[in-house]
């Protein structure tokens, strides 16, 4: 049985807890992010890249269309914990 995205994210968060790294990646769902999410990242003055919108991805197990999303990579000048990045 496939895990739902919240279970997968929770497991990833637990695995990464306490870890410090300069590079962080995440997924942004346009329908649940602030309209100005790119500007919010820009205000942090850190290098980042955003993929084109992924609105045609198909779940290999179910054949269903995945929810539209962007992939984001942020690179800080020093290591950060997950908690620091969330702030």
VMD Tcl script that draws the C-alpha trace (Angstrom):
set ca {
  {0.00 0.00 0.00}
  {1.38 3.44 -0.95}
  {2.10 5.90 1.83}
  {0.42 9.27 1.73}
  {2.54 12.38 1.33}
  {2.13 13.44 4.98}
  {3.53 10.10 6.19}
  {6.44 10.36 3.76}
  {7.18 13.95 4.81}
  {6.97 13.05 8.51}
  {9.44 10.20 8.04}
  {11.81 12.47 6.10}
  {11.53 15.16 8.80}
  {12.31 12.62 11.55}
  {15.28 11.27 9.60}
  {16.67 14.75 9.08}
  {16.00 15.99 12.64}
  {19.13 17.51 14.12}
  {20.99 17.34 10.83}
  {22.76 20.46 9.64}
  {23.51 21.17 6.00}
  {23.91 24.13 3.65}
  {21.65 22.77 0.90}
  {17.93 22.23 1.42}
  {15.34 21.08 -1.08}
  {11.60 21.00 -0.80}
  {8.39 20.94 -2.81}
  {5.98 23.87 -3.04}
  {2.33 23.27 -3.88}
  {0.93 26.48 -5.42}
  {-2.55 25.96 -4.00}
  {-1.29 25.83 -0.41}
  {1.59 28.35 -0.52}
  {1.33 32.12 -0.17}
  {0.98 33.82 -3.55}
  {4.27 35.66 -2.89}
  {6.31 32.59 -1.81}
  {9.10 33.35 -4.29}
  {9.42 36.89 -2.94}
  {9.54 35.51 0.61}
  {12.54 33.36 -0.35}
  {14.16 36.30 -2.17}
  {13.92 38.38 1.01}
  {16.22 35.85 2.70}
  {18.96 36.85 0.26}
  {20.12 33.28 -0.29}
  {20.76 31.60 -3.64}
  {17.89 29.36 -4.74}
  {16.48 27.72 -7.84}
  {12.90 26.83 -8.67}
  {11.91 24.20 -11.22}
  {9.24 24.81 -13.82}
  {5.84 23.78 -12.51}
  {5.33 20.02 -12.51}
  {1.69 19.75 -13.50}
  {1.81 16.65 -15.69}
  {3.55 14.14 -13.40}
  {1.80 10.78 -13.08}
  {1.89 8.50 -10.04}
  {3.54 5.31 -11.31}
  {1.54 3.10 -8.95}
  {-1.94 4.48 -9.53}
  {-1.68 6.19 -12.91}
  {-3.28 9.28 -11.36}
  {-2.07 12.78 -12.06}
  {0.04 14.16 -9.21}
  {-0.79 17.49 -7.60}
  {0.91 20.42 -9.38}
  {4.14 21.46 -7.63}
  {7.53 23.15 -7.86}
  {10.87 21.75 -6.70}
  {13.02 24.28 -4.81}
  {16.68 24.15 -3.80}
  {18.14 26.71 -1.38}
  {21.85 27.02 -0.62}
  {22.86 28.83 2.56}
  {26.36 30.17 3.20}
  {26.53 28.17 6.44}
  {24.91 25.00 7.73}
  {21.34 25.21 9.01}
  {19.10 22.81 10.90}
  {15.66 21.96 9.63}
  {14.17 24.15 12.36}
  {16.26 27.13 11.19}
  {15.16 26.64 7.60}
  {11.49 26.40 8.60}
  {11.71 29.81 10.28}
}
mol new
graphics top color blue
foreach p $ca { graphics top sphere $p radius 0.5 }
foreach p [lrange $ca 0 end-1] q [lrange $ca 1 end] { graphics top cylinder $p $q radius 0.2 }
display resetview
